[in-house]
Each structure stands twice: as C-alpha cells, then as structure tokens.
Amino acid sequence: MNTSFSIASTGIRAYQGKLDTIANNIANVETSGYKRREAAFSDNLAISIQNQAEQQKEQGRISPPGIRTTFGSRLAGTSMDLTQGALKETNNPFDLMLVGDGYFQVQRTSGDTAQIMFTRSGAFQATPVGNDRLQLVTPEGDILLDQNGNPIEVASGADFQVLTDGTIAGSTQKIAMVTIDNPQLLKNEGGAFLLNGANAVVTDTGVQMKQGFIESSNVDLSQEMTDMIKAQRGYQANARALSYADQMMGISNGIIR
C-alpha cells in the first residue's frame, strides 16, 4: 500500500478520535464530578530505510546514514485529568463533595448481579426503602455504601448531617471515602467506574467530605474549543494529504497505461 495513503489515513483516524474525546468533554461540562480526558498520540510501526547500500560512498555525508520513517500515527489512549473541580454550593444536605483524591463507593445492581463501583459525583438523592428508612442513591440508581460495604440508611425526616471524615451524626455509619492506586485504569460504566485492574482502599486520611456542596466538572470550555479547532485543522490537513496521494496514484496509473 502507498505509504502516503497509510500516513494520511491513520492521521485522519487519530484526529477523529481526538475530536470524539473533546466532544465527550464538552458534553459533560455540567456533569458533577466529571474528569476531562486528554487524547494521546503515538507512532505506528517504524522502519529504517538504508538509502545507500555502498558504505564507501557514504564519506562526507551530512544526513543520517539511515532514514527513520513511520507509517503514520494512532490514538494511543485517553488519560484522565485528575485536577479537582470547583466547589459548587447547593445547600442540599444530600449533596456531598470529596476534597482530595478520593471516591465514593457505590453498589450497582443489574438483575441478580451487584457490582461495587466508584464515583466522584456526590449529587445523591434519598429514596425510601420501607420502615421509614431512606437510602442515598446516585442519579443512575447506584446505592451509596459505608466503610463496611453496607448501604447508607437514614431515618425519614431525621436531621441528616455528615462530618468531614464521613461520619453520619448520631449514627455508627461512616460514608466510605476510597482512594485508588492507579485511577487511569478505571473503566467508565455510565456514571461510575469499575476498578479494571486498579486497587481501592478505604481511607481516613488525605480526603475530606463537605456537605451541601458538589464538585463541578474540571472541563474548561474555552480550552476545549481551542483544542477542537486545532484538531479540526489537523484532520483537514490529513484529509488534504490523502486527496493529494490519491491524485498522484491516479497520475501514476495513467502513465503506466
């Protein structure tokens, strides 16, 4: 396959992936606790071309003896920006925010299967579970858990207060604040993360809880728009290169005929 075709086509796919990442960031600019993602590129397989086989003719050469070439680029992955989002005061007692590198521990039930998941979003809602008891759940219906892995339950109509260490006032329950050893391994599953190879530890240090606040998204809309313009320019340049390569191939085929 023509090298120009390969380089231009892989460039188009890579920039399309970057544009998709930016679009996802913009779509979540108002999502509580959302962490923006940054696309990273890498070279495809590279080879060395020895353009002069006779070593005695290399005397006095200024350029390198071998030309290093690649077959375009690819989207290597998207890394999560773990920067703390801005505080947003709501005065809602069920809105909680983690200050530090912590996560809430929640339980998602699908059929007969229950999964432990993790989230930065503290926009919880109270849902009745009988016997004048309430459970705190996320907008997706995931149940907030305590440090022992049990659902957080409060009495209906009771004054709900949470201390900075996650302890619920007048209760023995303590909202779990979890640290992840490698957050980049977390897998997003619609509003919450699965560990996917990372390890989670319930902690009492380094993380504090604020009641009546939620963490805003750390997406900077102006920066995302700037990145989008740059990515569009790169996409257009590669599309133009692909068009030129196609024209050159057509001319070559015409000469052969």
N, C-alpha and C positions, 0 to 999 in steps of 0.2 A: 504493500500500500504506500502511496506517495507520502513522504514524511510531512510535507506541508499540510496535507489533509489531516493527518493524525494530530499534529500540534494544534491546529486551529479548532478541530472538533473537540479535543479534550479541554481546551481553554473555554469553549462555549459551555460545556457541561459543568466545569468548575465554577464559572461565574454564575451559572444558573443556580447552583447550589448555594452560593453566597447570597444571591438575591432572595432565595427562599428563606434563608436564615434571617436576613434583615426584615423580610415581610412578617415573619413569625414574631420577631421582637416588637415591631410596630403594633401588631395586633394585640400584644399583651402589655401595652404601655400602662393600662389601668388595672392590670391584674395584681391583686395583693400578693406580695412576697415573690413575684416573678424575678428570675435572674436571667439577664440577657445572655445570648450566646454569640460567640465570635467564630467565624469560619476561618480555617487554616488550610493553606495550600501546600502541596509538596510535588516534587518532580516525579514523573513516571520513570520507568526503567531507562537508565543512561548507558551509552556505549562509547568506546573510544575509537576514533577513526584515525588510522595511520595513513596520512596523505602522501607520504614519501617513503617508499619501501627501501630505497638505496641509502643507507646511512651516510656514505661518503659525500652524498650531495646535500647533506644537512648542515655542512660547515657554513658558519656565518649567519645561520638562520636566527631571526629575532623572535618570531612567533613560536609558540609551544610545538614540540615535535608531534604531538597528538592532539586532535581536536575533540574535545569532550562535548557530546551532544545528547540531548534528551528527546523523548517522544512526548513532549507536552507536560501538562500539569494535571493535578486532580485535587478534589476536595478531600483532604486527609481526615478531617473531623471538625467538630464544633466544640469548643471549650466553653465552660460556664463561667461567667464573670461573677465572682462571689462577693462583690462590693455590697456593703449594707445599703439598703434602700432608705429613703427618707421616712421619718415618722409622720404619721397622719392621725391626728386626734379625732376620735369619733364619740367619745363618752359613752359608748355602748359597753356594758360590763362583760359581755361575751366576746368582745374583740380583744385579742391578745397579740402581743408582739414580742419577739425574741431579739434581744440586743446581744450580738456576738455571733459566733459561728455555730449556732445550734439549730435543731429541727424539732418540730412537734412529731410525736409518734401517734399514728392513727391506724385504725383497722378497717379494711375494705372487705365487704362480704359480697361474693358473687355466687349465687346458688348455695351450695353446701361448702364452698371454699372461702376461707377467711385468710387474708394476707395482711401482714404488718408492713406499713408504708410510712413515708416521711414527707413532711411538707414545711415550708416556711410561711405559708399563708395562715394567718390567725383569725380570719373572719369566720368565727364559729356561730352556729345557731343552736338554740335549745329546742329539743324535740321530746315530747312526752313518751315515757316507756311504761306507764302504769304505776299504781301505788303512789300517786302524787310525786313521782320522780322524773327528773329531766336528764337527758344526755346531751353532751355537746358534740355537734357534728359539723363537718365542712359543707360547703355548698354542693359538693358531689355526694354527700351522704356518708363520708368516712367518719368513724367514731373516734373521738379524742381519747387517748389512753393515759393512765398514770404510770409511775415508775415501776410498777409491778406487772404492767401489761393488762390491767383491768380498765373497763370503760369508766370515764369520769361521770359521776352521777351527783346531782344536787337536788335538794328538796324544792318542789314547786312553790314559788312565792317567797323563798328564802333570800336573804341578802347575800349575793354572790360576790365574794372578794378574794382576790388572788394576790399573794405576796410575791416579792421579787424573785424568790427562789422556787416559785411554782406551787407552794403550799396553799391549799384552799382553806381560808379562815374558818375555824370551827369544825374542821374535818381532819381526818387522818390521811386523806388522799393528797397526793402531790403530783401535779402535771409533769409528765416526763419531758425533760429537756435533753436531747440526744445530740452528740457530736459524731460526725462521720469522718473516718480517717482519710478517705480519698473521695471527696464529693464529685469529682469529674467522672467517676464510674457509675454514678446514679443514673437510672433509666426512668425517663418521664413516662408516666402512665395516666395521663389525663388528670392533672391537678395534684398529683402526688408522685413520689419517687419510690422505685424499688432499689434495693441495695446493689444488685447486679455485680457482685464481687467485692464491694466495699464492706467495711465493718462499722457497726453502730455501737456506741457506748453511752449509757445514761450517765449524765454528769451533774455534779453540784457546783462546779467552778467554771469560770470563764463565760458563762451565759446568764443573763438576767431576763426576767419577764416583766413587761409593762402592760397593765390592764387599761382598757379604754383607748388603746392605740392599735393601729395595724401598720405593717411595713409596706410602703409603696414599692412599685416596680423600680428597679435601678436602670431602666431604659431611658436614655437621653434622646428625645425625639429629634433634636437638631443634628446630633451626631449620626443617628441612623439615616437621616435623609441625606447627609453628606456622603456617608458610605454607600448609599444606594446609587447616587449619581456616579461615584467612582466605579462601582461595579457595572453599571449600565454602559459606561464608556469602555470598560474592558470587554464586555460582552460584544458591543458593536465592533470594536477593533478586531476581535477574533472572527466575527461573522464576515467582516470585510476581507480578512485574510483567507477565509475558506472560499469566498467567492472568487478571489484572485487565483487561488490554487486551482479551482475548477476551470477557470478560463484558460490558464496555462496548460492544463491537461487536455483541454479541447483543442488548443493550437497544436500541441504535440501529436495528438491523434490525427489531426488533419495533415500534418507534414508526413507522417508515416504512410498514410493512404496515398 
